[in-house]
């Protein structure tokens, strides 16, 4: 069964699993504007993560500061909480 899922939902960039069987449902990618607002943005992202987890979703936050949002979306999230 897993082989069929990988062959149906996989490509050269990886596997995109259906929502029902995916280990991670949502990845939050905060967009930072300046060093002074980073902590406020992260606090709001953590609050949103908690709310979504209470609803039954598996949520991760990509809090890496060294990558642009576009780079995070394209390459995937490596610094995830």
PDB file of N, CA, C and O in Angstrom:
ATOM      1  N   UNK A   1       0.826  -1.187   0.000  1.00  0.00           N
ATOM      2  CA  UNK A   1       0.000   0.000   0.000  1.00  0.00           C
ATOM      3  C   UNK A   1       0.872   1.253   0.000  1.00  0.00           C
ATOM      4  O   UNK A   1       0.602   2.201  -0.737  1.00  0.00           O
ATOM      5  N   UNK A   2       1.921   1.256   0.832  1.00  0.00           N
ATOM      6  CA  UNK A   2       2.775   2.436   0.897  1.00  0.00           C
ATOM      7  C   UNK A   2       3.502   2.674  -0.420  1.00  0.00           C
ATOM      8  O   UNK A   2       3.681   3.820  -0.832  1.00  0.00           O
ATOM      9  N   UNK A   3       3.919   1.601  -1.081  1.00  0.00           N
ATOM     10  CA  UNK A   3       4.570   1.736  -2.379  1.00  0.00           C
ATOM     11  C   UNK A   3       3.648   2.371  -3.406  1.00  0.00           C
ATOM     12  O   UNK A   3       4.082   3.201  -4.205  1.00  0.00           O
ATOM     13  N   UNK A   4       2.384   1.986  -3.388  1.00  0.00           N
ATOM     14  CA  UNK A   4       1.410   2.569  -4.312  1.00  0.00           C
ATOM     15  C   UNK A   4       1.193   4.049  -4.006  1.00  0.00           C
ATOM     16  O   UNK A   4       1.077   4.861  -4.924  1.00  0.00           O
ATOM     17  N   UNK A   5       1.139   4.400  -2.734  1.00  0.00           N
ATOM     18  CA  UNK A   5       0.951   5.806  -2.355  1.00  0.00           C
ATOM     19  C   UNK A   5       2.135   6.641  -2.820  1.00  0.00           C
ATOM     20  O   UNK A   5       1.952   7.731  -3.360  1.00  0.00           O
ATOM     21  N   UNK A   6       3.365   6.131  -2.612  1.00  0.00           N
ATOM     22  CA  UNK A   6       4.557   6.872  -3.030  1.00  0.00           C
ATOM     23  C   UNK A   6       4.588   7.014  -4.545  1.00  0.00           C
ATOM     24  O   UNK A   6       4.915   8.085  -5.056  1.00  0.00           O
ATOM     25  N   UNK A   7       4.254   5.954  -5.269  1.00  0.00           N
ATOM     26  CA  UNK A   7       4.292   6.050  -6.727  1.00  0.00           C
ATOM     27  C   UNK A   7       3.215   6.982  -7.272  1.00  0.00           C
ATOM     28  O   UNK A   7       3.432   7.633  -8.294  1.00  0.00           O
ATOM     29  N   UNK A   8       2.075   7.061  -6.622  1.00  0.00           N
ATOM     30  CA  UNK A   8       1.007   7.945  -7.085  1.00  0.00           C
ATOM     31  C   UNK A   8       1.233   9.407  -6.702  1.00  0.00           C
ATOM     32  O   UNK A   8       0.902  10.306  -7.475  1.00  0.00           O
ATOM     33  N   UNK A   9       1.791   9.651  -5.521  1.00  0.00           N
ATOM     34  CA  UNK A   9       1.900  11.006  -4.998  1.00  0.00           C
ATOM     35  C   UNK A   9       3.325  11.548  -4.990  1.00  0.00           C
ATOM     36  O   UNK A   9       3.558  12.656  -4.506  1.00  0.00           O
ATOM     37  N   UNK A  10       4.274  10.792  -5.514  1.00  0.00           N
ATOM     38  CA  UNK A  10       5.667  11.217  -5.494  1.00  0.00           C
ATOM     39  C   UNK A  10       6.141  11.725  -6.844  1.00  0.00           C
ATOM     40  O   UNK A  10       5.589  11.380  -7.889  1.00  0.00           O
ATOM     41  N   UNK A  11       7.186  12.561  -6.797  1.00  0.00           N
ATOM     42  CA  UNK A  11       7.860  13.017  -8.006  1.00  0.00           C
ATOM     43  C   UNK A  11       9.318  13.279  -7.648  1.00  0.00           C
ATOM     44  O   UNK A  11       9.786  12.824  -6.605  1.00  0.00           O
ATOM     45  N   UNK A  12      10.047  14.012  -8.505  1.00  0.00           N
ATOM     46  CA  UNK A  12      11.466  14.261  -8.259  1.00  0.00           C
ATOM     47  C   UNK A  12      11.725  15.126  -7.029  1.00  0.00           C
ATOM     48  O   UNK A  12      12.832  15.114  -6.491  1.00  0.00           O
ATOM     49  N   UNK A  13      10.731  15.867  -6.583  1.00  0.00           N
ATOM     50  CA  UNK A  13      10.911  16.741  -5.421  1.00  0.00           C
ATOM     51  C   UNK A  13      10.461  16.090  -4.122  1.00  0.00           C
ATOM     52  O   UNK A  13      10.640  16.679  -3.056  1.00  0.00           O
ATOM     53  N   UNK A  14       9.886  14.904  -4.176  1.00  0.00           N
ATOM     54  CA  UNK A  14       9.457  14.230  -2.959  1.00  0.00           C
ATOM     55  C   UNK A  14       8.030  13.758  -3.047  1.00  0.00           C
ATOM     56  O   UNK A  14       7.436  13.711  -4.124  1.00  0.00           O
ATOM     57  N   UNK A  15       7.489  13.408  -1.900  1.00  0.00           N
ATOM     58  CA  UNK A  15       6.143  12.863  -1.812  1.00  0.00           C
ATOM     59  C   UNK A  15       5.219  13.897  -1.184  1.00  0.00           C
ATOM     60  O   UNK A  15       5.561  14.507  -0.172  1.00  0.00           O
ATOM     61  N   UNK A  16       4.063  14.091  -1.778  1.00  0.00           N
ATOM     62  CA  UNK A  16       3.027  14.947  -1.193  1.00  0.00           C
ATOM     63  C   UNK A  16       1.863  14.040  -0.848  1.00  0.00           C
ATOM     64  O   UNK A  16       1.092  13.634  -1.717  1.00  0.00           O
ATOM     65  N   UNK A  17       1.747  13.729   0.430  1.00  0.00           N
ATOM     66  CA  UNK A  17       0.744  12.775   0.891  1.00  0.00           C
ATOM     67  C   UNK A  17      -0.641  13.406   1.005  1.00  0.00           C
ATOM     68  O   UNK A  17      -0.767  14.605   1.254  1.00  0.00           O
ATOM     69  N   UNK A  18      -1.671  12.596   0.821  1.00  0.00           N
ATOM     70  CA  UNK A  18      -3.033  13.095   1.062  1.00  0.00           C
ATOM     71  C   UNK A  18      -3.182  13.537   2.516  1.00  0.00           C
ATOM     72  O   UNK A  18      -2.518  13.007   3.407  1.00  0.00           O
ATOM     73  N   UNK A  19      -4.048  14.498   2.743  1.00  0.00           N
ATOM     74  CA  UNK A  19      -4.203  15.122   4.057  1.00  0.00           C
ATOM     75  C   UNK A  19      -4.484  14.108   5.160  1.00  0.00           C
ATOM     76  O   UNK A  19      -3.985  14.257   6.276  1.00  0.00           O
ATOM     77  N   UNK A  20      -5.272  13.086   4.864  1.00  0.00           N
ATOM     78  CA  UNK A  20      -5.667  12.121   5.896  1.00  0.00           C
ATOM     79  C   UNK A  20      -4.501  11.300   6.441  1.00  0.00           C
ATOM     80  O   UNK A  20      -4.535  10.893   7.602  1.00  0.00           O
ATOM     81  N   UNK A  21      -3.471  11.046   5.634  1.00  0.00           N
ATOM     82  CA  UNK A  21      -2.367  10.204   6.095  1.00  0.00           C
ATOM     83  C   UNK A  21      -1.055  10.961   6.272  1.00  0.00           C
ATOM     84  O   UNK A  21      -0.054  10.373   6.683  1.00  0.00           O
ATOM     85  N   UNK A  22      -1.046  12.249   5.970  1.00  0.00           N
ATOM     86  CA  UNK A  22       0.173  13.050   6.113  1.00  0.00           C
ATOM     87  C   UNK A  22       0.536  13.220   7.583  1.00  0.00           C
ATOM     88  O   UNK A  22      -0.342  13.495   8.401  1.00  0.00           O
ATOM     89  N   UNK A  23       1.825  13.061   7.942  1.00  0.00           N
ATOM     90  CA  UNK A  23       2.224  13.254   9.334  1.00  0.00           C
ATOM     91  C   UNK A  23       2.160  14.723   9.752  1.00  0.00           C
ATOM     92  O   UNK A  23       1.955  15.018  10.930  1.00  0.00           O
ATOM     93  N   UNK A  24       2.330  15.637   8.816  1.00  0.00           N
ATOM     94  CA  UNK A  24       2.241  17.070   9.084  1.00  0.00           C
ATOM     95  C   UNK A  24       1.159  17.649   8.189  1.00  0.00           C
ATOM     96  O   UNK A  24       1.204  17.499   6.968  1.00  0.00           O
ATOM     97  N   UNK A  25       0.192  18.309   8.800  1.00  0.00           N
ATOM     98  CA  UNK A  25      -0.905  18.884   8.028  1.00  0.00           C
ATOM     99  C   UNK A  25      -0.628  20.315   7.585  1.00  0.00           C
ATOM    100  O   UNK A  25      -0.947  20.694   6.458  1.00  0.00           O
ATOM    101  N   UNK A  26      -0.033  21.108   8.473  1.00  0.00           N
ATOM    102  CA  UNK A  26       0.150  22.537   8.215  1.00  0.00           C
ATOM    103  C   UNK A  26       1.552  22.948   8.628  1.00  0.00           C
ATOM    104  O   UNK A  26       2.028  22.564   9.696  1.00  0.00           O
ATOM    105  N   UNK A  27       2.222  23.737   7.772  1.00  0.00           N
ATOM    106  CA  UNK A  27       3.501  24.353   8.127  1.00  0.00           C
ATOM    107  C   UNK A  27       3.300  25.857   8.066  1.00  0.00           C
ATOM    108  O   UNK A  27       2.972  26.406   7.014  1.00  0.00           O
ATOM    109  N   UNK A  28       3.496  26.519   9.195  1.00  0.00           N
ATOM    110  CA  UNK A  28       3.389  27.970   9.260  1.00  0.00           C
ATOM    111  C   UNK A  28       4.745  28.576   8.903  1.00  0.00           C
ATOM    112  O   UNK A  28       5.770  28.194   9.467  1.00  0.00           O
ATOM    113  N   UNK A  29       4.745  29.520   7.965  1.00  0.00           N
ATOM    114  CA  UNK A  29       5.973  30.187   7.539  1.00  0.00           C
ATOM    115  C   UNK A  29       5.833  31.671   7.870  1.00  0.00           C
ATOM    116  O   UNK A  29       5.303  32.436   7.065  1.00  0.00           O
ATOM    117  N   UNK A  30       6.305  32.083   9.048  1.00  0.00           N
ATOM    118  CA  UNK A  30       6.228  33.497   9.402  1.00  0.00           C
ATOM    119  C   UNK A  30       7.143  34.324   8.496  1.00  0.00           C
ATOM    120  O   UNK A  30       8.257  33.909   8.177  1.00  0.00           O
ATOM    121  N   UNK A  31       6.663  35.483   8.093  1.00  0.00           N
ATOM    122  CA  UNK A  31       7.462  36.381   7.259  1.00  0.00           C
ATOM    123  C   UNK A  31       7.945  37.511   8.151  1.00  0.00           C
ATOM    124  O   UNK A  31       7.152  38.299   8.667  1.00  0.00           O
ATOM    125  N   UNK A  32       9.269  37.577   8.327  1.00  0.00           N
ATOM    126  CA  UNK A  32       9.876  38.558   9.222  1.00  0.00           C
ATOM    127  C   UNK A  32      10.217  39.825   8.449  1.00  0.00           C
ATOM    128  O   UNK A  32      10.706  39.768   7.320  1.00  0.00           O
ATOM    129  N   UNK A  33       9.946  40.988   9.085  1.00  0.00           N
ATOM    130  CA  UNK A  33      10.201  42.271   8.445  1.00  0.00           C
ATOM    131  C   UNK A  33      11.443  42.950   9.003  1.00  0.00           C
ATOM    132  O   UNK A  33      12.244  43.497   8.245  1.00  0.00           O
ATOM    133  N   UNK A  34      11.606  42.919  10.304  1.00  0.00           N
ATOM    134  CA  UNK A  34      12.772  43.534  10.942  1.00  0.00           C
ATOM    135  C   UNK A  34      13.047  42.805  12.249  1.00  0.00           C
ATOM    136  O   UNK A  34      12.196  42.071  12.754  1.00  0.00           O
ATOM    137  N   UNK A  35      14.229  43.010  12.784  1.00  0.00           N
ATOM    138  CA  UNK A  35      14.609  42.328  14.021  1.00  0.00           C
ATOM    139  C   UNK A  35      13.719  42.703  15.198  1.00  0.00           C
ATOM    140  O   UNK A  35      13.564  41.914  16.130  1.00  0.00           O
ATOM    141  N   UNK A  36      13.135  43.892  15.167  1.00  0.00           N
ATOM    142  CA  UNK A  36      12.315  44.338  16.297  1.00  0.00           C
ATOM    143  C   UNK A  36      10.968  43.636  16.346  1.00  0.00           C
ATOM    144  O   UNK A  36      10.378  43.530  17.421  1.00  0.00           O
ATOM    145  N   UNK A  37      10.462  43.154  15.219  1.00  0.00           N
ATOM    146  CA  UNK A  37       9.136  42.528  15.196  1.00  0.00           C
ATOM    147  C   UNK A  37       9.190  41.006  15.171  1.00  0.00           C
ATOM    148  O   UNK A  37       8.145  40.359  15.244  1.00  0.00           O
ATOM    149  N   UNK A  38      10.369  40.423  15.072  1.00  0.00           N
ATOM    150  CA  UNK A  38      10.485  38.967  14.957  1.00  0.00           C
ATOM    151  C   UNK A  38       9.804  38.225  16.095  1.00  0.00           C
ATOM    152  O   UNK A  38       9.088  37.250  15.863  1.00  0.00           O
ATOM    153  N   UNK A  39      10.023  38.679  17.321  1.00  0.00           N
ATOM    154  CA  UNK A  39       9.458  37.968  18.472  1.00  0.00           C
ATOM    155  C   UNK A  39       7.939  38.080  18.515  1.00  0.00           C
ATOM    156  O   UNK A  39       7.259  37.132  18.907  1.00  0.00           O
ATOM    157  N   UNK A  40       7.402  39.232  18.115  1.00  0.00           N
ATOM    158  CA  UNK A  40       5.949  39.390  18.070  1.00  0.00           C
ATOM    159  C   UNK A  40       5.332  38.448  17.034  1.00  0.00           C
ATOM    160  O   UNK A  40       4.294  37.832  17.277  1.00  0.00           O
ATOM    161  N   UNK A  41       5.983  38.349  15.886  1.00  0.00           N
ATOM    162  CA  UNK A  41       5.483  37.475  14.813  1.00  0.00           C
ATOM    163  C   UNK A  41       5.556  36.019  15.252  1.00  0.00           C
ATOM    164  O   UNK A  41       4.614  35.258  15.029  1.00  0.00           O
ATOM    165  N   UNK A  42       6.661  35.625  15.874  1.00  0.00           N
ATOM    166  CA  UNK A  42       6.794  34.243  16.356  1.00  0.00           C
ATOM    167  C   UNK A  42       5.779  33.929  17.447  1.00  0.00           C
ATOM    168  O   UNK A  42       5.241  32.822  17.490  1.00  0.00           O
ATOM    169  N   UNK A  43       5.514  34.875  18.319  1.00  0.00           N
ATOM    170  CA  UNK A  43       4.521  34.660  19.379  1.00  0.00           C
ATOM    171  C   UNK A  43       3.143  34.414  18.779  1.00  0.00           C
ATOM    172  O   UNK A  43       2.414  33.534  19.238  1.00  0.00           O
ATOM    173  N   UNK A  44       2.783  35.182  17.758  1.00  0.00           N
ATOM    174  CA  UNK A  44       1.492  34.997  17.103  1.00  0.00           C
ATOM    175  C   UNK A  44       1.444  33.657  16.373  1.00  0.00           C
ATOM    176  O   UNK A  44       0.411  32.987  16.375  1.00  0.00           O
ATOM    177  N   UNK A  45       2.554  33.262  15.748  1.00  0.00           N
ATOM    178  CA  UNK A  45       2.609  31.965  15.070  1.00  0.00           C
ATOM    179  C   UNK A  45       2.446  30.822  16.066  1.00  0.00           C
ATOM    180  O   UNK A  45       1.763  29.841  15.774  1.00  0.00           O
ATOM    181  N   UNK A  46       3.062  30.939  17.230  1.00  0.00           N
ATOM    182  CA  UNK A  46       2.928  29.904  18.259  1.00  0.00           C
ATOM    183  C   UNK A  46       1.487  29.826  18.778  1.00  0.00           C
ATOM    184  O   UNK A  46       0.969  28.744  19.052  1.00  0.00           O
ATOM    185  N   UNK A  47       0.857  30.995  18.904  1.00  0.00           N
ATOM    186  CA  UNK A  47      -0.540  31.034  19.334  1.00  0.00           C
ATOM    187  C   UNK A  47      -1.441  30.350  18.298  1.00  0.00           C
ATOM    188  O   UNK A  47      -2.334  29.581  18.654  1.00  0.00           O
ATOM    189  N   UNK A  48      -1.199  30.635  17.032  1.00  0.00           N
ATOM    190  CA  UNK A  48      -1.970  30.016  15.960  1.00  0.00           C
ATOM    191  C   UNK A  48      -1.722  28.507  15.912  1.00  0.00           C
ATOM    192  O   UNK A  48      -2.647  27.728  15.687  1.00  0.00           O
ATOM    193  N   UNK A  49      -0.470  28.102  16.126  1.00  0.00           N
ATOM    194  CA  UNK A  49      -0.135  26.671  16.158  1.00  0.00           C
ATOM    195  C   UNK A  49      -0.925  25.966  17.252  1.00  0.00           C
ATOM    196  O   UNK A  49      -1.486  24.895  17.023  1.00  0.00           O
ATOM    197  N   UNK A  50      -0.970  26.556  18.430  1.00  0.00           N
ATOM    198  CA  UNK A  50      -1.686  25.950  19.552  1.00  0.00           C
ATOM    199  C   UNK A  50      -3.183  25.819  19.242  1.00  0.00           C
ATOM    200  O   UNK A  50      -3.798  24.794  19.536  1.00  0.00           O
ATOM    201  N   UNK A  51      -3.752  26.854  18.654  1.00  0.00           N
ATOM    202  CA  UNK A  51      -5.171  26.825  18.301  1.00  0.00           C
ATOM    203  C   UNK A  51      -5.454  25.710  17.290  1.00  0.00           C
ATOM    204  O   UNK A  51      -6.424  24.967  17.436  1.00  0.00           O
ATOM    205  N   UNK A  52      -4.609  25.598  16.270  1.00  0.00           N
ATOM    206  CA  UNK A  52      -4.807  24.567  15.251  1.00  0.00           C
ATOM    207  C   UNK A  52      -4.614  23.159  15.818  1.00  0.00           C
ATOM    208  O   UNK A  52      -5.337  22.233  15.447  1.00  0.00           O
ATOM    209  N   UNK A  53      -3.643  23.001  16.713  1.00  0.00           N
ATOM    210  CA  UNK A  53      -3.416  21.689  17.328  1.00  0.00           C
ATOM    211  C   UNK A  53      -4.596  21.280  18.205  1.00  0.00           C
ATOM    212  O   UNK A  53      -4.924  20.097  18.291  1.00  0.00           O
ATOM    213  N   UNK A  54      -5.229  22.245  18.850  1.00  0.00           N
ATOM    214  CA  UNK A  54      -6.418  21.947  19.652  1.00  0.00           C
ATOM    215  C   UNK A  54      -7.569  21.454  18.775  1.00  0.00           C
ATOM    216  O   UNK A  54      -8.453  20.740  19.249  1.00  0.00           O
ATOM    217  N   UNK A  55      -7.557  21.835  17.503  1.00  0.00           N
ATOM    218  CA  UNK A  55      -8.573  21.383  16.543  1.00  0.00           C
ATOM    219  C   UNK A  55      -8.216  20.040  15.915  1.00  0.00           C
ATOM    220  O   UNK A  55      -8.998  19.493  15.138  1.00  0.00           O
ATOM    221  N   UNK A  56      -7.029  19.498  16.249  1.00  0.00           N
ATOM    222  CA  UNK A  56      -6.661  18.172  15.779  1.00  0.00           C
ATOM    223  C   UNK A  56      -5.686  18.121  14.614  1.00  0.00           C
ATOM    224  O   UNK A  56      -5.457  17.049  14.054  1.00  0.00           O
ATOM    225  N   UNK A  57      -5.106  19.257  14.235  1.00  0.00           N
ATOM    226  CA  UNK A  57      -4.146  19.289  13.130  1.00  0.00           C
ATOM    227  C   UNK A  57      -2.721  19.115  13.648  1.00  0.00           C
ATOM    228  O   UNK A  57      -2.416  19.471  14.787  1.00  0.00           O
ATOM    229  N   UNK A  58      -1.863  18.568  12.810  1.00  0.00           N
ATOM    230  CA  UNK A  58      -0.439  18.486  13.103  1.00  0.00           C
ATOM    231  C   UNK A  58       0.221  19.703  12.470  1.00  0.00           C
ATOM    232  O   UNK A  58       0.191  19.856  11.249  1.00  0.00           O
ATOM    233  N   UNK A  59       0.822  20.580  13.289  1.00  0.00           N
ATOM    234  CA  UNK A  59       1.313  21.871  12.812  1.00  0.00           C
ATOM    235  C   UNK A  59       2.785  22.042  13.154  1.00  0.00           C
ATOM    236  O   UNK A  59       3.224  21.680  14.245  1.00  0.00           O
ATOM    237  N   UNK A  60       3.553  22.602  12.203  1.00  0.00           N
ATOM    238  CA  UNK A  60       4.954  22.941  12.418  1.00  0.00           C
ATOM    239  C   UNK A  60       5.157  24.416  12.092  1.00  0.00           C
ATOM    240  O   UNK A  60       4.405  24.989  11.303  1.00  0.00           O
ATOM    241  N   UNK A  61       6.174  25.033  12.701  1.00  0.00           N
ATOM    242  CA  UNK A  61       6.529  26.428  12.420  1.00  0.00           C
ATOM    243  C   UNK A  61       7.953  26.455  11.891  1.00  0.00           C
ATOM    244  O   UNK A  61       8.857  25.903  12.519  1.00  0.00           O
ATOM    245  N   UNK A  62       8.166  27.094  10.736  1.00  0.00           N
ATOM    246  CA  UNK A  62       9.517  27.298  10.210  1.00  0.00           C
ATOM    247  C   UNK A  62       9.976  28.670  10.679  1.00  0.00           C
ATOM    248  O   UNK A  62       9.536  29.691  10.150  1.00  0.00           O
ATOM    249  N   UNK A  63      10.868  28.694  11.677  1.00  0.00           N
ATOM    250  CA  UNK A  63      11.304  29.962  12.262  1.00  0.00           C
ATOM    251  C   UNK A  63      12.697  30.381  11.813  1.00  0.00           C
ATOM    252  O   UNK A  63      13.325  31.213  12.468  1.00  0.00           O
ATOM    253  N   UNK A  64      13.192  29.827  10.714  1.00  0.00           N
ATOM    254  CA  UNK A  64      14.540  30.171  10.259  1.00  0.00           C
ATOM    255  C   UNK A  64      14.587  31.624   9.794  1.00  0.00           C
ATOM    256  O   UNK A  64      13.713  32.085   9.060  1.00  0.00           O
ATOM    257  N   UNK A  65      15.612  32.326  10.228  1.00  0.00           N
ATOM    258  CA  UNK A  65      15.773  33.739   9.900  1.00  0.00           C
ATOM    259  C   UNK A  65      16.696  33.955   8.705  1.00  0.00           C
ATOM    260  O   UNK A  65      16.716  35.042   8.127  1.00  0.00           O
ATOM    261  N   UNK A  66      17.462  32.931   8.331  1.00  0.00           N
ATOM    262  CA  UNK A  66      18.460  33.091   7.281  1.00  0.00           C
ATOM    263  C   UNK A  66      17.923  32.826   5.872  1.00  0.00           C
ATOM    264  O   UNK A  66      18.666  32.957   4.900  1.00  0.00           O
ATOM    265  N   UNK A  67      16.649  32.458   5.746  1.00  0.00           N
ATOM    266  CA  UNK A  67      16.077  32.164   4.437  1.00  0.00           C
ATOM    267  C   UNK A  67      14.904  33.088   4.151  1.00  0.00           C
ATOM    268  O   UNK A  67      14.192  33.513   5.061  1.00  0.00           O
ATOM    269  N   UNK A  68      14.716  33.393   2.871  1.00  0.00           N
ATOM    270  CA  UNK A  68      13.557  34.192   2.469  1.00  0.00           C
ATOM    271  C   UNK A  68      12.326  33.289   2.460  1.00  0.00           C
ATOM    272  O   UNK A  68      12.463  32.067   2.391  1.00  0.00           O
ATOM    273  N   UNK A  69      11.124  33.870   2.528  1.00  0.00           N
ATOM    274  CA  UNK A  69       9.923  33.036   2.468  1.00  0.00           C
ATOM    275  C   UNK A  69       9.856  32.194   1.198  1.00  0.00           C
ATOM    276  O   UNK A  69       9.459  31.030   1.250  1.00  0.00           O
ATOM    277  N   UNK A  70      10.241  32.769   0.059  1.00  0.00           N
ATOM    278  CA  UNK A  70      10.224  32.011  -1.193  1.00  0.00           C
ATOM    279  C   UNK A  70      11.141  30.803  -1.146  1.00  0.00           C
ATOM    280  O   UNK A  70      10.788  29.737  -1.648  1.00  0.00           O
ATOM    281  N   UNK A  71      12.314  30.957  -0.549  1.00  0.00           N
ATOM    282  CA  UNK A  71      13.259  29.854  -0.411  1.00  0.00           C
ATOM    283  C   UNK A  71      12.687  28.762   0.494  1.00  0.00           C
ATOM    284  O   UNK A  71      12.873  27.574   0.229  1.00  0.00           O
ATOM    285  N   UNK A  72      11.994  29.163   1.560  1.00  0.00           N
ATOM    286  CA  UNK A  72      11.375  28.192   2.462  1.00  0.00           C
ATOM    287  C   UNK A  72      10.297  27.394   1.735  1.00  0.00           C
ATOM    288  O   UNK A  72      10.203  26.178   1.902  1.00  0.00           O
ATOM    289  N   UNK A  73       9.482  28.077   0.928  1.00  0.00           N
ATOM    290  CA  UNK A  73       8.412  27.392   0.191  1.00  0.00           C
ATOM    291  C   UNK A  73       8.990  26.438  -0.849  1.00  0.00           C
ATOM    292  O   UNK A  73       8.483  25.329  -1.019  1.00  0.00           O
ATOM    293  N   UNK A  74      10.045  26.856  -1.546  1.00  0.00           N
ATOM    294  CA  UNK A  74      10.591  26.064  -2.647  1.00  0.00           C
ATOM    295  C   UNK A  74      11.357  24.843  -2.154  1.00  0.00           C
ATOM    296  O   UNK A  74      11.134  23.733  -2.637  1.00  0.00           O
ATOM    297  N   UNK A  75      12.251  25.043  -1.202  1.00  0.00           N
ATOM    298  CA  UNK A  75      13.119  23.968  -0.752  1.00  0.00           C
ATOM    299  C   UNK A  75      12.552  23.176   0.417  1.00  0.00           C
ATOM    300  O   UNK A  75      13.089  22.120   0.753  1.00  0.00           O
ATOM    301  N   UNK A  76      11.507  23.643   1.029  1.00  0.00           N
ATOM    302  CA  UNK A  76      10.983  22.970   2.200  1.00  0.00           C
ATOM    303  C   UNK A  76      11.549  23.583   3.454  1.00  0.00           C
ATOM    304  O   UNK A  76      12.490  24.374   3.397  1.00  0.00           O
ATOM    305  N   UNK A  77      10.998  23.232   4.557  1.00  0.00           N
ATOM    306  CA  UNK A  77      11.379  23.819   5.826  1.00  0.00           C
ATOM    307  C   UNK A  77      12.403  22.947   6.529  1.00  0.00           C
ATOM    308  O   UNK A  77      12.178  21.757   6.747  1.00  0.00           O
ATOM    309  N   UNK A  78      13.532  23.551   6.882  1.00  0.00           N
ATOM    310  CA  UNK A  78      14.566  22.788   7.580  1.00  0.00           C
ATOM    311  C   UNK A  78      14.638  23.136   9.058  1.00  0.00           C
ATOM    312  O   UNK A  78      14.990  22.281   9.871  1.00  0.00           O
ATOM    313  N   UNK A  79      14.313  24.372   9.427  1.00  0.00           N
ATOM    314  CA  UNK A  79      14.309  24.791  10.834  1.00  0.00           C
ATOM    315  C   UNK A  79      12.892  24.796  11.341  1.00  0.00           C
ATOM    316  O   UNK A  79      12.247  25.844  11.373  1.00  0.00           O
ATOM    317  N   UNK A  80      12.410  23.674  11.728  1.00  0.00           N
ATOM    318  CA  UNK A  80      10.999  23.572  12.094  1.00  0.00           C
ATOM    319  C   UNK A  80      10.865  23.254  13.573  1.00  0.00           C
ATOM    320  O   UNK A  80      11.569  22.396  14.106  1.00  0.00           O
ATOM    321  N   UNK A  81       9.937  23.969  14.239  1.00  0.00           N
ATOM    322  CA  UNK A  81       9.641  23.667  15.624  1.00  0.00           C
ATOM    323  C   UNK A  81       8.365  22.858  15.678  1.00  0.00           C
ATOM    324  O   UNK A  81       7.917  22.485  16.762  1.00  0.00           O
TER     325      UNK A  81
END
